[in-house]
Amino acid sequence: MNNIATLLFLFLFSITAFSQEIKHSETALIKDVMEMQELSWNKGDIESFMSGYWKSDSLLFIGSKGPTYGWHKTLSNYQNSYPNKEKMGQLSFGYLKIELIDKSNAYVIGTWELNRKEDTLQGHFSLIWKKIEGSWKIIADHSS
C-alpha cells in the first residue's frame, strides 16, 4: 500500500511541477514579445512594435479617445500620434501581473513609461493575449 501511495504522490507532484514549468515558459514567451516591442519602439519601428498585436480587424485597442478596432487602424493611430523617433521617445514596460487563463489565453496588467526630451508620460495597461498559430498576440489592449 505504501508503494501505491508513494507512486501516486510522485505522479501528482510531477504533474504539478510540469504544469508550473509550462506556466513559467508561457509567461516568459509573453515577456519576450513585450521586450521585442520595447526594443522596436525604442528603435523608432512602429510596424515591428505592432507585430505583438493580432493582425486582425477584430483587434481592440482602448485608449484615451475610446475604442479602436483593427490592426491597421491601431497602426495608423500610433503613426499619427508618434510621427518620428523624437516623439516616440524611449518606452519601458513594468509588469504587475501575468496570469494564464488557460493554455492559449492570458491576461497581463502592467505599467508603461515613455521618456521624451520634453516630457515623460506614464500609465497602466491591461492586455488580453491569445496564442494564435503558436505565437502569443495581444487581442485587446486597454491603455491609460
MODELLER restraints for C-alpha pairs under 7 A, 6 or more apart:
rsr = mdl.restraints
at = mdl.atoms
rsr.add(forms.Gaussian(group=physical.xy_distance, feature=features.Distance(at['CA:27:A'], at['CA:98:A']), mean=6.62, stdev=0.5))
rsr.add(forms.Gaussian(group=physical.xy_distance, feature=features.Distance(at['CA:30:A'], at['CA:136:A']), mean=6.30, stdev=0.5))
rsr.add(forms.Gaussian(group=physical.xy_distance, feature=features.Distance(at['CA:33:A'], at['CA:52:A']), mean=6.11, stdev=0.5))
rsr.add(forms.Gaussian(group=physical.xy_distance, feature=features.Distance(at['CA:37:A'], at['CA:49:A']), mean=4.47, stdev=0.5))
rsr.add(forms.Gaussian(group=physical.xy_distance, feature=features.Distance(at['CA:37:A'], at['CA:52:A']), mean=6.73, stdev=0.5))
rsr.add(forms.Gaussian(group=physical.xy_distance, feature=features.Distance(at['CA:38:A'], at['CA:91:A']), mean=5.85, stdev=0.5))
rsr.add(forms.Gaussian(group=physical.xy_distance, feature=features.Distance(at['CA:38:A'], at['CA:92:A']), mean=6.17, stdev=0.5))
rsr.add(forms.Gaussian(group=physical.xy_distance, feature=features.Distance(at['CA:40:A'], at['CA:46:A']), mean=6.74, stdev=0.5))
rsr.add(forms.Gaussian(group=physical.xy_distance, feature=features.Distance(at['CA:40:A'], at['CA:48:A']), mean=5.73, stdev=0.5))
rsr.add(forms.Gaussian(group=physical.xy_distance, feature=features.Distance(at['CA:40:A'], at['CA:49:A']), mean=5.14, stdev=0.5))
rsr.add(forms.Gaussian(group=physical.xy_distance, feature=features.Distance(at['CA:41:A'], at['CA:49:A']), mean=5.73, stdev=0.5))
rsr.add(forms.Gaussian(group=physical.xy_distance, feature=features.Distance(at['CA:41:A'], at['CA:91:A']), mean=6.67, stdev=0.5))
rsr.add(forms.Gaussian(group=physical.xy_distance, feature=features.Distance(at['CA:42:A'], at['CA:89:A']), mean=6.78, stdev=0.5))
rsr.add(forms.Gaussian(group=physical.xy_distance, feature=features.Distance(at['CA:42:A'], at['CA:90:A']), mean=5.17, stdev=0.5))
rsr.add(forms.Gaussian(group=physical.xy_distance, feature=features.Distance(at['CA:42:A'], at['CA:91:A']), mean=6.21, stdev=0.5))
rsr.add(forms.Gaussian(group=physical.xy_distance, feature=features.Distance(at['CA:44:A'], at['CA:85:A']), mean=4.91, stdev=0.5))
rsr.add(forms.Gaussian(group=physical.xy_distance, feature=features.Distance(at['CA:44:A'], at['CA:88:A']), mean=6.79, stdev=0.5))
rsr.add(forms.Gaussian(group=physical.xy_distance, feature=features.Distance(at['CA:50:A'], at['CA:75:A']), mean=6.89, stdev=0.5))
rsr.add(forms.Gaussian(group=physical.xy_distance, feature=features.Distance(at['CA:52:A'], at['CA:137:A']), mean=5.37, stdev=0.5))
rsr.add(forms.Gaussian(group=physical.xy_distance, feature=features.Distance(at['CA:52:A'], at['CA:138:A']), mean=6.21, stdev=0.5))
rsr.add(forms.Gaussian(group=physical.xy_distance, feature=features.Distance(at['CA:53:A'], at['CA:137:A']), mean=5.03, stdev=0.5))
rsr.add(forms.Gaussian(group=physical.xy_distance, feature=features.Distance(at['CA:53:A'], at['CA:138:A']), mean=4.54, stdev=0.5))
rsr.add(forms.Gaussian(group=physical.xy_distance, feature=features.Distance(at['CA:53:A'], at['CA:139:A']), mean=6.36, stdev=0.5))
rsr.add(forms.Gaussian(group=physical.xy_distance, feature=features.Distance(at['CA:54:A'], at['CA:71:A']), mean=6.86, stdev=0.5))
rsr.add(forms.Gaussian(group=physical.xy_distance, feature=features.Distance(at['CA:54:A'], at['CA:137:A']), mean=5.19, stdev=0.5))
rsr.add(forms.Gaussian(group=physical.xy_distance, feature=features.Distance(at['CA:54:A'], at['CA:138:A']), mean=5.66, stdev=0.5))
rsr.add(forms.Gaussian(group=physical.xy_distance, feature=features.Distance(at['CA:54:A'], at['CA:139:A']), mean=5.42, stdev=0.5))
rsr.add(forms.Gaussian(group=physical.xy_distance, feature=features.Distance(at['CA:55:A'], at['CA:71:A']), mean=5.18, stdev=0.5))
rsr.add(forms.Gaussian(group=physical.xy_distance, feature=features.Distance(at['CA:56:A'], at['CA:70:A']), mean=5.71, stdev=0.5))
rsr.add(forms.Gaussian(group=physical.xy_distance, feature=features.Distance(at['CA:56:A'], at['CA:71:A']), mean=5.49, stdev=0.5))
rsr.add(forms.Gaussian(group=physical.xy_distance, feature=features.Distance(at['CA:57:A'], at['CA:69:A']), mean=6.21, stdev=0.5))
rsr.add(forms.Gaussian(group=physical.xy_distance, feature=features.Distance(at['CA:57:A'], at['CA:70:A']), mean=3.72, stdev=0.5))
rsr.add(forms.Gaussian(group=physical.xy_distance, feature=features.Distance(at['CA:57:A'], at['CA:71:A']), mean=5.91, stdev=0.5))
rsr.add(forms.Gaussian(group=physical.xy_distance, feature=features.Distance(at['CA:58:A'], at['CA:69:A']), mean=5.93, stdev=0.5))
rsr.add(forms.Gaussian(group=physical.xy_distance, feature=features.Distance(at['CA:58:A'], at['CA:70:A']), mean=5.32, stdev=0.5))
rsr.add(forms.Gaussian(group=physical.xy_distance, feature=features.Distance(at['CA:59:A'], at['CA:69:A']), mean=5.52, stdev=0.5))
rsr.add(forms.Gaussian(group=physical.xy_distance, feature=features.Distance(at['CA:59:A'], at['CA:70:A']), mean=4.72, stdev=0.5))
rsr.add(forms.Gaussian(group=physical.xy_distance, feature=features.Distance(at['CA:59:A'], at['CA:71:A']), mean=5.79, stdev=0.5))
rsr.add(forms.Gaussian(group=physical.xy_distance, feature=features.Distance(at['CA:59:A'], at['CA:139:A']), mean=5.15, stdev=0.5))
rsr.add(forms.Gaussian(group=physical.xy_distance, feature=features.Distance(at['CA:59:A'], at['CA:140:A']), mean=6.00, stdev=0.5))
rsr.add(forms.Gaussian(group=physical.xy_distance, feature=features.Distance(at['CA:60:A'], at['CA:67:A']), mean=6.75, stdev=0.5))
rsr.add(forms.Gaussian(group=physical.xy_distance, feature=features.Distance(at['CA:60:A'], at['CA:68:A']), mean=5.88, stdev=0.5))
rsr.add(forms.Gaussian(group=physical.xy_distance, feature=features.Distance(at['CA:60:A'], at['CA:69:A']), mean=4.83, stdev=0.5))
rsr.add(forms.Gaussian(group=physical.xy_distance, feature=features.Distance(at['CA:60:A'], at['CA:70:A']), mean=6.47, stdev=0.5))
rsr.add(forms.Gaussian(group=physical.xy_distance, feature=features.Distance(at['CA:60:A'], at['CA:139:A']), mean=6.37, stdev=0.5))
rsr.add(forms.Gaussian(group=physical.xy_distance, feature=features.Distance(at['CA:60:A'], at['CA:140:A']), mean=4.60, stdev=0.5))
rsr.add(forms.Gaussian(group=physical.xy_distance, feature=features.Distance(at['CA:60:A'], at['CA:141:A']), mean=6.27, stdev=0.5))
rsr.add(forms.Gaussian(group=physical.xy_distance, feature=features.Distance(at['CA:61:A'], at['CA:67:A']), mean=5.65, stdev=0.5))
rsr.add(forms.Gaussian(group=physical.xy_distance, feature=features.Distance(at['CA:61:A'], at['CA:68:A']), mean=5.09, stdev=0.5))
rsr.add(forms.Gaussian(group=physical.xy_distance, feature=features.Distance(at['CA:61:A'], at['CA:69:A']), mean=6.40, stdev=0.5))
rsr.add(forms.Gaussian(group=physical.xy_distance, feature=features.Distance(at['CA:61:A'], at['CA:74:A']), mean=6.95, stdev=0.5))
rsr.add(forms.Gaussian(group=physical.xy_distance, feature=features.Distance(at['CA:61:A'], at['CA:140:A']), mean=5.76, stdev=0.5))
rsr.add(forms.Gaussian(group=physical.xy_distance, feature=features.Distance(at['CA:61:A'], at['CA:141:A']), mean=4.74, stdev=0.5))
rsr.add(forms.Gaussian(group=physical.xy_distance, feature=features.Distance(at['CA:61:A'], at['CA:142:A']), mean=5.94, stdev=0.5))
rsr.add(forms.Gaussian(group=physical.xy_distance, feature=features.Distance(at['CA:62:A'], at['CA:68:A']), mean=6.14, stdev=0.5))
rsr.add(forms.Gaussian(group=physical.xy_distance, feature=features.Distance(at['CA:62:A'], at['CA:141:A']), mean=6.04, stdev=0.5))
rsr.add(forms.Gaussian(group=physical.xy_distance, feature=features.Distance(at['CA:62:A'], at['CA:142:A']), mean=4.54, stdev=0.5))
rsr.add(forms.Gaussian(group=physical.xy_distance, feature=features.Distance(at['CA:62:A'], at['CA:143:A']), mean=6.29, stdev=0.5))
rsr.add(forms.Gaussian(group=physical.xy_distance, feature=features.Distance(at['CA:63:A'], at['CA:142:A']), mean=6.05, stdev=0.5))
rsr.add(forms.Gaussian(group=physical.xy_distance, feature=features.Distance(at['CA:63:A'], at['CA:143:A']), mean=5.27, stdev=0.5))
rsr.add(forms.Gaussian(group=physical.xy_distance, feature=features.Distance(at['CA:63:A'], at['CA:144:A']), mean=5.88, stdev=0.5))
rsr.add(forms.Gaussian(group=physical.xy_distance, feature=features.Distance(at['CA:64:A'], at['CA:144:A']), mean=6.29, stdev=0.5))
rsr.add(forms.Gaussian(group=physical.xy_distance, feature=features.Distance(at['CA:68:A'], at['CA:74:A']), mean=6.62, stdev=0.5))
rsr.add(forms.Gaussian(group=physical.xy_distance, feature=features.Distance(at['CA:82:A'], at['CA:88:A']), mean=5.30, stdev=0.5))
rsr.add(forms.Gaussian(group=physical.xy_distance, feature=features.Distance(at['CA:86:A'], at['CA:116:A']), mean=6.98, stdev=0.5))
rsr.add(forms.Gaussian(group=physical.xy_distance, feature=features.Distance(at['CA:87:A'], at['CA:116:A']), mean=6.94, stdev=0.5))
rsr.add(forms.Gaussian(group=physical.xy_distance, feature=features.Distance(at['CA:89:A'], at['CA:114:A']), mean=6.06, stdev=0.5))
rsr.add(forms.Gaussian(group=physical.xy_distance, feature=features.Distance(at['CA:89:A'], at['CA:115:A']), mean=5.39, stdev=0.5))
rsr.add(forms.Gaussian(group=physical.xy_distance, feature=features.Distance(at['CA:89:A'], at['CA:116:A']), mean=4.46, stdev=0.5))
rsr.add(forms.Gaussian(group=physical.xy_distance, feature=features.Distance(at['CA:90:A'], at['CA:114:A']), mean=5.44, stdev=0.5))
rsr.add(forms.Gaussian(group=physical.xy_distance, feature=features.Distance(at['CA:90:A'], at['CA:115:A']), mean=5.08, stdev=0.5))
rsr.add(forms.Gaussian(group=physical.xy_distance, feature=features.Distance(at['CA:90:A'], at['CA:116:A']), mean=6.54, stdev=0.5))
rsr.add(forms.Gaussian(group=physical.xy_distance, feature=features.Distance(at['CA:91:A'], at['CA:113:A']), mean=5.70, stdev=0.5))
rsr.add(forms.Gaussian(group=physical.xy_distance, feature=features.Distance(at['CA:91:A'], at['CA:114:A']), mean=4.59, stdev=0.5))
rsr.add(forms.Gaussian(group=physical.xy_distance, feature=features.Distance(at['CA:91:A'], at['CA:115:A']), mean=6.57, stdev=0.5))
rsr.add(forms.Gaussian(group=physical.xy_distance, feature=features.Distance(at['CA:92:A'], at['CA:112:A']), mean=5.73, stdev=0.5))
rsr.add(forms.Gaussian(group=physical.xy_distance, feature=features.Distance(at['CA:92:A'], at['CA:113:A']), mean=5.32, stdev=0.5))
rsr.add(forms.Gaussian(group=physical.xy_distance, feature=features.Distance(at['CA:92:A'], at['CA:114:A']), mean=6.64, stdev=0.5))
rsr.add(forms.Gaussian(group=physical.xy_distance, feature=features.Distance(at['CA:93:A'], at['CA:110:A']), mean=6.95, stdev=0.5))
rsr.add(forms.Gaussian(group=physical.xy_distance, feature=features.Distance(at['CA:93:A'], at['CA:111:A']), mean=5.59, stdev=0.5))
rsr.add(forms.Gaussian(group=physical.xy_distance, feature=features.Distance(at['CA:93:A'], at['CA:112:A']), mean=4.53, stdev=0.5))
rsr.add(forms.Gaussian(group=physical.xy_distance, feature=features.Distance(at['CA:93:A'], at['CA:113:A']), mean=6.50, stdev=0.5))
rsr.add(forms.Gaussian(group=physical.xy_distance, feature=features.Distance(at['CA:94:A'], at['CA:110:A']), mean=5.40, stdev=0.5))
rsr.add(forms.Gaussian(group=physical.xy_distance, feature=features.Distance(at['CA:94:A'], at['CA:111:A']), mean=4.80, stdev=0.5))
rsr.add(forms.Gaussian(group=physical.xy_distance, feature=features.Distance(at['CA:94:A'], at['CA:112:A']), mean=6.21, stdev=0.5))
rsr.add(forms.Gaussian(group=physical.xy_distance, feature=features.Distance(at['CA:95:A'], at['CA:109:A']), mean=6.42, stdev=0.5))
rsr.add(forms.Gaussian(group=physical.xy_distance, feature=features.Distance(at['CA:95:A'], at['CA:110:A']), mean=4.26, stdev=0.5))
rsr.add(forms.Gaussian(group=physical.xy_distance, feature=features.Distance(at['CA:95:A'], at['CA:111:A']), mean=6.33, stdev=0.5))
rsr.add(forms.Gaussian(group=physical.xy_distance, feature=features.Distance(at['CA:96:A'], at['CA:109:A']), mean=5.51, stdev=0.5))
rsr.add(forms.Gaussian(group=physical.xy_distance, feature=features.Distance(at['CA:96:A'], at['CA:110:A']), mean=4.73, stdev=0.5))
rsr.add(forms.Gaussian(group=physical.xy_distance, feature=features.Distance(at['CA:97:A'], at['CA:108:A']), mean=5.65, stdev=0.5))
rsr.add(forms.Gaussian(group=physical.xy_distance, feature=features.Distance(at['CA:97:A'], at['CA:109:A']), mean=5.21, stdev=0.5))
rsr.add(forms.Gaussian(group=physical.xy_distance, feature=features.Distance(at['CA:97:A'], at['CA:110:A']), mean=6.63, stdev=0.5))
rsr.add(forms.Gaussian(group=physical.xy_distance, feature=features.Distance(at['CA:98:A'], at['CA:107:A']), mean=5.92, stdev=0.5))
rsr.add(forms.Gaussian(group=physical.xy_distance, feature=features.Distance(at['CA:98:A'], at['CA:108:A']), mean=4.48, stdev=0.5))
rsr.add(forms.Gaussian(group=physical.xy_distance, feature=features.Distance(at['CA:98:A'], at['CA:109:A']), mean=6.60, stdev=0.5))
rsr.add(forms.Gaussian(group=physical.xy_distance, feature=features.Distance(at['CA:99:A'], at['CA:106:A']), mean=5.59, stdev=0.5))
rsr.add(forms.Gaussian(group=physical.xy_distance, feature=features.Distance(at['CA:99:A'], at['CA:107:A']), mean=5.18, stdev=0.5))
rsr.add(forms.Gaussian(group=physical.xy_distance, feature=features.Distance(at['CA:99:A'], at['CA:108:A']), mean=6.27, stdev=0.5))
rsr.add(forms.Gaussian(group=physical.xy_distance, feature=features.Distance(at['CA:100:A'], at['CA:106:A']), mean=4.29, stdev=0.5))
rsr.add(forms.Gaussian(group=physical.xy_distance, feature=features.Distance(at['CA:100:A'], at['CA:107:A']), mean=6.40, stdev=0.5))
rsr.add(forms.Gaussian(group=physical.xy_distance, feature=features.Distance(at['CA:101:A'], at['CA:107:A']), mean=6.98, stdev=0.5))
rsr.add(forms.Gaussian(group=physical.xy_distance, feature=features.Distance(at['CA:104:A'], at['CA:130:A']), mean=5.48, stdev=0.5))
rsr.add(forms.Gaussian(group=physical.xy_distance, feature=features.Distance(at['CA:104:A'], at['CA:131:A']), mean=4.75, stdev=0.5))
rsr.add(forms.Gaussian(group=physical.xy_distance, feature=features.Distance(at['CA:105:A'], at['CA:129:A']), mean=5.57, stdev=0.5))
rsr.add(forms.Gaussian(group=physical.xy_distance, feature=features.Distance(at['CA:105:A'], at['CA:130:A']), mean=4.55, stdev=0.5))
rsr.add(forms.Gaussian(group=physical.xy_distance, feature=features.Distance(at['CA:105:A'], at['CA:131:A']), mean=6.37, stdev=0.5))
rsr.add(forms.Gaussian(group=physical.xy_distance, feature=features.Distance(at['CA:106:A'], at['CA:128:A']), mean=5.89, stdev=0.5))
rsr.add(forms.Gaussian(group=physical.xy_distance, feature=features.Distance(at['CA:106:A'], at['CA:129:A']), mean=4.95, stdev=0.5))
rsr.add(forms.Gaussian(group=physical.xy_distance, feature=features.Distance(at['CA:106:A'], at['CA:130:A']), mean=6.46, stdev=0.5))
rsr.add(forms.Gaussian(group=physical.xy_distance, feature=features.Distance(at['CA:107:A'], at['CA:127:A']), mean=5.72, stdev=0.5))
rsr.add(forms.Gaussian(group=physical.xy_distance, feature=features.Distance(at['CA:107:A'], at['CA:128:A']), mean=4.77, stdev=0.5))
rsr.add(forms.Gaussian(group=physical.xy_distance, feature=features.Distance(at['CA:107:A'], at['CA:129:A']), mean=6.13, stdev=0.5))
rsr.add(forms.Gaussian(group=physical.xy_distance, feature=features.Distance(at['CA:108:A'], at['CA:126:A']), mean=5.61, stdev=0.5))
rsr.add(forms.Gaussian(group=physical.xy_distance, feature=features.Distance(at['CA:108:A'], at['CA:127:A']), mean=5.04, stdev=0.5))
rsr.add(forms.Gaussian(group=physical.xy_distance, feature=features.Distance(at['CA:108:A'], at['CA:128:A']), mean=6.53, stdev=0.5))
rsr.add(forms.Gaussian(group=physical.xy_distance, feature=features.Distance(at['CA:109:A'], at['CA:125:A']), mean=5.74, stdev=0.5))
rsr.add(forms.Gaussian(group=physical.xy_distance, feature=features.Distance(at['CA:109:A'], at['CA:126:A']), mean=4.47, stdev=0.5))
rsr.add(forms.Gaussian(group=physical.xy_distance, feature=features.Distance(at['CA:109:A'], at['CA:127:A']), mean=6.46, stdev=0.5))
rsr.add(forms.Gaussian(group=physical.xy_distance, feature=features.Distance(at['CA:110:A'], at['CA:124:A']), mean=5.70, stdev=0.5))
rsr.add(forms.Gaussian(group=physical.xy_distance, feature=features.Distance(at['CA:110:A'], at['CA:125:A']), mean=5.41, stdev=0.5))
rsr.add(forms.Gaussian(group=physical.xy_distance, feature=features.Distance(at['CA:110:A'], at['CA:126:A']), mean=6.57, stdev=0.5))
rsr.add(forms.Gaussian(group=physical.xy_distance, feature=features.Distance(at['CA:111:A'], at['CA:123:A']), mean=5.69, stdev=0.5))
rsr.add(forms.Gaussian(group=physical.xy_distance, feature=features.Distance(at['CA:111:A'], at['CA:124:A']), mean=4.24, stdev=0.5))
rsr.add(forms.Gaussian(group=physical.xy_distance, feature=features.Distance(at['CA:111:A'], at['CA:125:A']), mean=5.94, stdev=0.5))
rsr.add(forms.Gaussian(group=physical.xy_distance, feature=features.Distance(at['CA:112:A'], at['CA:122:A']), mean=5.51, stdev=0.5))
rsr.add(forms.Gaussian(group=physical.xy_distance, feature=features.Distance(at['CA:112:A'], at['CA:123:A']), mean=5.46, stdev=0.5))
rsr.add(forms.Gaussian(group=physical.xy_distance, feature=features.Distance(at['CA:112:A'], at['CA:124:A']), mean=5.96, stdev=0.5))
rsr.add(forms.Gaussian(group=physical.xy_distance, feature=features.Distance(at['CA:113:A'], at['CA:121:A']), mean=5.74, stdev=0.5))
rsr.add(forms.Gaussian(group=physical.xy_distance, feature=features.Distance(at['CA:113:A'], at['CA:122:A']), mean=4.23, stdev=0.5))
rsr.add(forms.Gaussian(group=physical.xy_distance, feature=features.Distance(at['CA:113:A'], at['CA:123:A']), mean=6.63, stdev=0.5))
rsr.add(forms.Gaussian(group=physical.xy_distance, feature=features.Distance(at['CA:114:A'], at['CA:120:A']), mean=5.58, stdev=0.5))
rsr.add(forms.Gaussian(group=physical.xy_distance, feature=features.Distance(at['CA:114:A'], at['CA:121:A']), mean=5.02, stdev=0.5))
rsr.add(forms.Gaussian(group=physical.xy_distance, feature=features.Distance(at['CA:114:A'], at['CA:122:A']), mean=6.10, stdev=0.5))
rsr.add(forms.Gaussian(group=physical.xy_distance, feature=features.Distance(at['CA:115:A'], at['CA:121:A']), mean=6.55, stdev=0.5))
rsr.add(forms.Gaussian(group=physical.xy_distance, feature=features.Distance(at['CA:123:A'], at['CA:144:A']), mean=5.37, stdev=0.5))
rsr.add(forms.Gaussian(group=physical.xy_distance, feature=features.Distance(at['CA:124:A'], at['CA:143:A']), mean=5.84, stdev=0.5))
rsr.add(forms.Gaussian(group=physical.xy_distance, feature=features.Distance(at['CA:124:A'], at['CA:144:A']), mean=5.52, stdev=0.5))
rsr.add(forms.Gaussian(group=physical.xy_distance, feature=features.Distance(at['CA:125:A'], at['CA:141:A']), mean=7.00, stdev=0.5))
rsr.add(forms.Gaussian(group=physical.xy_distance, feature=features.Distance(at['CA:125:A'], at['CA:142:A']), mean=5.49, stdev=0.5))
rsr.add(forms.Gaussian(group=physical.xy_distance, feature=features.Distance(at['CA:125:A'], at['CA:143:A']), mean=4.23, stdev=0.5))
rsr.add(forms.Gaussian(group=physical.xy_distance, feature=features.Distance(at['CA:125:A'], at['CA:144:A']), mean=6.30, stdev=0.5))
rsr.add(forms.Gaussian(group=physical.xy_distance, feature=features.Distance(at['CA:126:A'], at['CA:141:A']), mean=6.03, stdev=0.5))
rsr.add(forms.Gaussian(group=physical.xy_distance, feature=features.Distance(at['CA:126:A'], at['CA:142:A']), mean=5.29, stdev=0.5))
rsr.add(forms.Gaussian(group=physical.xy_distance, feature=features.Distance(at['CA:126:A'], at['CA:143:A']), mean=6.56, stdev=0.5))
rsr.add(forms.Gaussian(group=physical.xy_distance, feature=features.Distance(at['CA:127:A'], at['CA:138:A']), mean=6.47, stdev=0.5))
rsr.add(forms.Gaussian(group=physical.xy_distance, feature=features.Distance(at['CA:127:A'], at['CA:140:A']), mean=5.66, stdev=0.5))
rsr.add(forms.Gaussian(group=physical.xy_distance, feature=features.Distance(at['CA:127:A'], at['CA:141:A']), mean=4.65, stdev=0.5))
rsr.add(forms.Gaussian(group=physical.xy_distance, feature=features.Distance(at['CA:127:A'], at['CA:142:A']), mean=6.41, stdev=0.5))
rsr.add(forms.Gaussian(group=physical.xy_distance, feature=features.Distance(at['CA:128:A'], at['CA:138:A']), mean=5.81, stdev=0.5))
rsr.add(forms.Gaussian(group=physical.xy_distance, feature=features.Distance(at['CA:128:A'], at['CA:139:A']), mean=5.76, stdev=0.5))
rsr.add(forms.Gaussian(group=physical.xy_distance, feature=features.Distance(at['CA:128:A'], at['CA:140:A']), mean=5.09, stdev=0.5))
rsr.add(forms.Gaussian(group=physical.xy_distance, feature=features.Distance(at['CA:128:A'], at['CA:141:A']), mean=6.62, stdev=0.5))
rsr.add(forms.Gaussian(group=physical.xy_distance, feature=features.Distance(at['CA:129:A'], at['CA:136:A']), mean=6.35, stdev=0.5))
rsr.add(forms.Gaussian(group=physical.xy_distance, feature=features.Distance(at['CA:129:A'], at['CA:137:A']), mean=5.42, stdev=0.5))
rsr.add(forms.Gaussian(group=physical.xy_distance, feature=features.Distance(at['CA:129:A'], at['CA:138:A']), mean=4.42, stdev=0.5))
rsr.add(forms.Gaussian(group=physical.xy_distance, feature=features.Distance(at['CA:129:A'], at['CA:139:A']), mean=5.61, stdev=0.5))
rsr.add(forms.Gaussian(group=physical.xy_distance, feature=features.Distance(at['CA:130:A'], at['CA:136:A']), mean=5.61, stdev=0.5))
rsr.add(forms.Gaussian(group=physical.xy_distance, feature=features.Distance(at['CA:130:A'], at['CA:137:A']), mean=5.48, stdev=0.5))
rsr.add(forms.Gaussian(group=physical.xy_distance, feature=features.Distance(at['CA:130:A'], at['CA:138:A']), mean=6.47, stdev=0.5))
rsr.add(forms.Gaussian(group=physical.xy_distance, feature=features.Distance(at['CA:130:A'], at['CA:139:A']), mean=6.52, stdev=0.5))
rsr.add(forms.Gaussian(group=physical.xy_distance, feature=features.Distance(at['CA:131:A'], at['CA:137:A']), mean=6.17, stdev=0.5))
